[in-house]
Amino acid sequence: MASLLIPDKVVLRLVDSGHKPLHVANVLFFVHTFANRKNDFMLGPFATDAEGVVTIMKRDLLAEAAAHYDSG
């Protein structure tokens, strides 16, 4: 997994068409990674909080990738 290029933190916020925050909890996001070789990954799900925000840390993405490797 040393070849994975992953940011330290990703923050996503739900907004409406007028760019006003939507305060909706439990909206799920997946991170789709594209591999140069072998298989792509679908990491997640990561759920929004009551403010409509999801913060995904590098350690969370690495843990999801490791779980995919371990499951074969």
Wavefront OBJ file of the C-alpha trace (Angstrom):
o trace
v 0.000 0.000 0.000
v 3.028 2.258 -0.036
v 2.175 3.257 -3.609
v -1.229 4.720 -2.653
v -1.389 8.502 -2.933
v -3.848 9.616 -0.280
v -4.464 13.091 1.172
v -4.173 13.553 4.950
v -7.789 14.719 5.229
v -10.826 15.174 2.971
v -13.826 17.208 4.152
v -17.117 17.097 2.245
v -20.091 19.353 3.011
v -23.592 18.934 1.627
v -25.000 22.080 0.026
v -28.104 22.954 -1.958
v -28.130 24.478 -5.448
v -27.637 27.928 -3.878
v -24.536 26.704 -2.011
v -26.310 26.896 1.357
v -25.382 24.119 3.815
v -27.755 21.179 4.092
v -27.865 19.767 7.618
v -28.581 16.134 6.775
v -27.068 13.256 8.736
v -26.187 9.788 7.468
v -25.683 10.550 3.786
v -23.143 7.982 2.630
v -20.064 8.654 0.512
v -17.659 6.199 -1.051
v -14.178 6.973 -2.341
v -13.452 5.311 -5.669
v -9.729 4.939 -6.280
v -8.251 4.003 -9.623
v -5.210 1.749 -9.644
v -2.408 1.801 -12.203
v -2.245 -1.975 -11.858
v -4.300 -4.609 -10.085
v -7.765 -3.593 -8.860
v -9.503 -0.300 -8.152
v -10.949 0.261 -4.679
v -14.329 1.443 -3.421
v -13.566 2.658 0.095
v -16.247 3.428 2.636
v -18.988 4.131 3.343
v -18.355 7.375 5.195
v -21.445 9.055 6.674
v -22.218 12.743 7.139
v -22.800 14.084 10.645
v -25.827 16.143 11.774
v -24.315 19.216 10.096
v -24.103 17.451 6.707
v -20.313 17.171 6.896
v -18.118 14.112 6.511
v -14.423 14.212 7.369
v -12.368 11.351 5.981
v -8.900 10.938 7.418
v -5.972 9.254 5.704
v -5.887 6.581 8.430
v -9.547 5.725 7.631
v -8.800 5.303 3.933
v -5.721 3.178 4.660
v -7.736 0.982 7.034
v -10.402 0.463 4.359
v -7.734 -0.376 1.745
v -6.067 -2.831 4.154
v -9.429 -4.516 4.780
v -9.861 -4.962 1.006
v -6.393 -6.512 0.721
v -7.040 -8.805 3.688
v -10.364 -10.013 2.280
v -8.659 -11.137 -0.904
l 1 2 3 4 5 6 7 8 9 10 11 12 13 14 15 16 17 18 19 20 21 22 23 24 25 26 27 28 29 30 31 32 33 34 35 36 37 38 39 40 41 42 43 44 45 46 47 48 49 50 51 52 53 54 55 56 57 58 59 60 61 62 63 64 65 66 67 68 69 70 71 72
